Amino acid sequence: MDKLNIIKIGGNIIDDEMKLSEFIASISSLNEPFILVHGGGKLATDLAEKLNIPQQLIDGRRVTNAETLKIATMVYAGYINKTIVALLQKNNINSIGLSGTDGNLIEAKKRKNNEIDYGFVGDISKESINISFLESMSNLGLTPVICAITHDKKGQLLNTNADTIANVIATCLAHLFEVKLFYCFEKKGVLLNSEDENSVIESLNFETFQDLKNKGIINKGMIPKIENCFQALANGVKEIGIINAQNCVNFITKNNNEGTRIK
């Protein structure tokens, strides 16, 4: 079975032009195919603040009103997506930038919640992913770069959590490839102490995660990220890591274990 890495890049790495450029150069050296999924929340938040559009996050997930959706689409599907594609092309990786609308790649459903109105936020499942389209990209030798904008096939754009997109794509492709999933950001991994970069939890199972979540040690945006990891493992993904972007290739190739492996 052919190998395939699903790599999600987020956090402050996307905000830093030099670090992003270094990260793209690094993963371009991989001798295995990959799909890159990206967020870009901080850049979208910064632009929203400049335009005096209030932002709200609940458990790490963005509440997306109509104006915020416009900003997210411009930033995610526009500036960030095309910047990453340009950097990959610079490093001789022939890539294609996609949102969920392109090729009907990701069809989402607007989130329904009686207690919280998340606005134009889309939830997805395995049935949401156009697997044959991704296979076509692979057959053409193209590396997909996928942003967090999806659609409902009724003309409505939706904002979908990029961690969830990476998780569901990895799960969908696990029966076709030997899939490994890696979440890359500015931290060294999942930390016991958010103030101590050296307090990395090297191995994390579900029981330990639940304990640390109940104690408030793992909190906020890290909770849905790790929940996604355990869902992916349960659905056939071979290996999952949460790692510093600068250590991504070394972690994938097992040249070192600096990061968190989800088991």
MOGIZI-V529907 format. One record per pair of residues at least 12 apart in sequence whose ideal C-beta (glycine too) atoms are under 10 Angstrom apart, sorted by the first residue. I is the first residue (numbers start at 1). J is the second residue. Records with the same first field share a line. If there is no record, write none. Layout:
# MOGIZI-V529907
I: J  J
This chain:
# MOGIZI-V529907
1: 174  175  176  177  178  179  238
2: 32  33  138  176  177  178  179
3: 30  31  32  33  34  177  178  179  180  238
4: 32  33  34  35  134  138  169  170  173  174  176  177  178  179  180  181  238
5: 27  30  32  33  34  35  36  170  177  178  179  180  181  182  239  248  252
6: 34  35  36  37  146  165  166  167  168  169  170  171  172  173  174  177  179  180  181  182  183  232  237  240
7: 23  27  30  34  35  36  37  38  166  180  181  182  183  184  241  243  245  248  249  252
8: 35  36  37  38  39  146  148  162  163  164  165  166  167  169  170  181  182  183  184  185  225  228  242
9: 23  24  27  36  37  38  39  40  80  84  145  162  166  182  183  184  185  245  248
10: 37  38  39  40  41  42  148  162  163  166  183  184  185  186  221  225  245
11: 39  40  41  42  183  184  185  186  187  221  244  245
12: 42  185  186  187  245
13: 38  184  185  186  244  245  246  248
14: 38  39  40  41  42  43  75  76  80  83  84  185  186  245
15: 40  41  42  43  46  80  186
16: 186  245
17: 83  87
19: 186  245  246
20: 38  80  83  84  87  245
21: 83  84  87  90  91
22: 87  245  246
23: 36  84  87  184  244  245  246  248  249
24: 36  83  84  85  86  87  88  89  90  91  93  95  145  245
25: 87  88  90  91  93  249
26: 91  184  245  246  247  248  249  250
27: 88  91  93  143  182  184  245  248  249  252
28: 87  88  89  90  91  92  93  95  143  249
29: 91  93  249  253
30: 93  248  249  252  253
31: 253
32: 177  178  180  252  253
33: 93  138  141  143  177
34: 93  95  143  144  145  180  182  252
35: 95  98  134  137  138  143  144  145  146  166  169  170  173  179  181
36: 81  84  85  88  93  95  97  143  144  145  146  147  166  184
37: 98  144  145  146  147  148  162  163  164  165  166  167  168  169  170  181  183
38: 76  80  81  83  84  97  145  146  147  148  162  165  166  184
39: 62  72  75  76  80  147  148  161  162  163  165  166  185
40: 72  75  76  77  78  79  80  81  83  84  147  148  162
41: 55  57  60  61  62  72  75  76  148  159  161  162  221
42: 75
43: 71  72  74  75  76  79  80
44: 62  64  68  71  72  73  74  75  76  79  80  148  159
45: 57  62  68  71  72  75
46: 71  75
47: 68  71  72  74  75  79
48: 62  67  68  70  71  72  75
50: 71
51: 67  68  70  71
52: 67
53: 65  66  67  68  70  71
54: 67  68
55: 68  71
56: 68  116  118  119
57: 220  221
58: 113  116  118
59: 116  219  220  221  223  224
60: 161  163  219  220  221  222  223  224  225
61: 111  116  118  121  159  160  161  163  164  221  223  224
62: 118  119  121  148  159  161  221
63: 116  117  118  119  120  121  159
64: 111  118  119  120  121  122  157  158  159  160
65: 117  118  119  120
66: 119  120
67: 119
68: 119  120  121  159
69: 119  120  121  149  156  157  158  159
70: 120  157
71: 159
72: 120  147  148  149  157  158  159  160
73: 99  101  120  147  148  149  157  158  159
74: 149
75: 147  148  149
76: 99  146  147  148  149  159  160  162
77: 97  98  99  100  101  102  146  147  148  149  157
78: 97  99  147  149
80: 97  145  147  148
81: 96  97  98  99  145  146  147  148  149
82: 97  145  147
83: 97  145
84: 97  145  147
85: 97  98  143  144  145
87: 145
88: 143  145
89: 143
93: 141  142  143  145
94: 140  141  142  143
95: 137  142  143  144  145
96: 137  140  142  143  144  145  146
97: 144  145  146  147
98: 133  134  137  142  144  145  146  147  149
99: 146  147  148  149  150  151  157  160
100: 122  124  128  129  130  146  147  148  149  150  151  152  157  158  160  165
101: 149  150  151  152  153  155  157  158
102: 130  133  144  146  147  149  151
103: 130  132  133  134  136  137  144
104: 128  129  130  133  151  153
105: 128  129  130  131  133  134  137  144  146  150  151  165  169
106: 122  124  128  129  130  133  146  147  148  149  150  151  158  160  165  168  169
107: 122  124  125  127  128  129  130  150  151  152  153  154  158
108: 121  122  123  124  125  128  149  150  151  152  153  156  157  158  159  160  164  165
109: 121  122  123  124  125  128  150  152  153  158  160
110: 122  123  152  154  156  158
111: 123  158  159  160
118: 158  159
119: 158  159
120: 152  156  157  158  159
121: 150  158  159  160  161
122: 148  149  150  151  152  156  157  158  159  160  161  164  165
123: 150  158  160  161  164  168
124: 150  158  160  161  164  165  167  168  169
125: 164  168  171  172
126: 168  169  171  172  174  235
127: 168  172
128: 150  160  165  168  169  172
129: 165  168  169  171  172  173
130: 172
131: 169  172  173  175  176
134: 146  169  172  173  176
135: 173  176  177
138: 173  176  177
144: 169
146: 162  165  166  169
147: 160  162  165
148: 160  161  162  163  164  165  166
149: 162  165
150: 165
161: 221  224  225  228
162: 183  225
163: 181  183  221  222  224  225  226  227  228  229
164: 224  225  227  228  231
165: 228
166: 181  182  183  225  228  229  232
167: 181  183  224  225  227  228  229  230  231  232  233  235  237  240
168: 228  231  232  235
169: 181  232
170: 182  228  229  231  232  233  235  236  237  238  240
171: 228  231  232  233  234  235  236  237
172: 235  236
173: 236  237
174: 232  233  235  236  237  238
175: 235  236
177: 238
178: 236  237  238  239
179: 232  235  236  237  238  239  240
180: 232  237  238  239  240  241  252
181: 228  229  232  233  237  238  239  240  241  242  262
182: 239  240  241  242  243  245  248  249  251  252  259
183: 222  225  226  228  229  240  241  242  243  245  248  259  260  262
184: 241  242  243  244  245  246  247  248  249  251  252  259
185: 221  222  225  242  243  244  245
186: 244  245  246
187: 200  222  242  243  244  245  259  260
188: 200  242  243  244  246  247  258  259  260
189: 201  202  204  241  242  243  244  247  251  257  258  259  260  261
190: 202  203  204  208  209  212  217  218  222  225  226  229  242  243  259  260  261  262
191: 217  218  222  260
192: 212  217  218
193: 217
194: 217  218  219  220  222
197: 244
198: 258
199: 217
200: 242  243  244  257  258  259  260
201: 217  218  242  259  260  261  262
202: 257  258  259  260  261
203: 257  260  261  262  263
204: 218  226  229  230  240  242  260  261  262  263
205: 230  233  261  262  263
206: 226  227  229  230  233  234  262  263
208: 263
209: 222  223  226  227  229  230  262
210: 230
212: 226
213: 226  227
222: 242
225: 242  262
226: 240  242  260  262
228: 240  262
229: 241  242  260  261  262  263
230: 262  263
232: 262
233: 262  263
237: 262
239: 252  254  261  262  263
240: 260  261  262  263
241: 257  259  260  261  262
242: 259  260  261  262
243: 257  258  259  260  261
244: 258  259
246: 258
247: 259
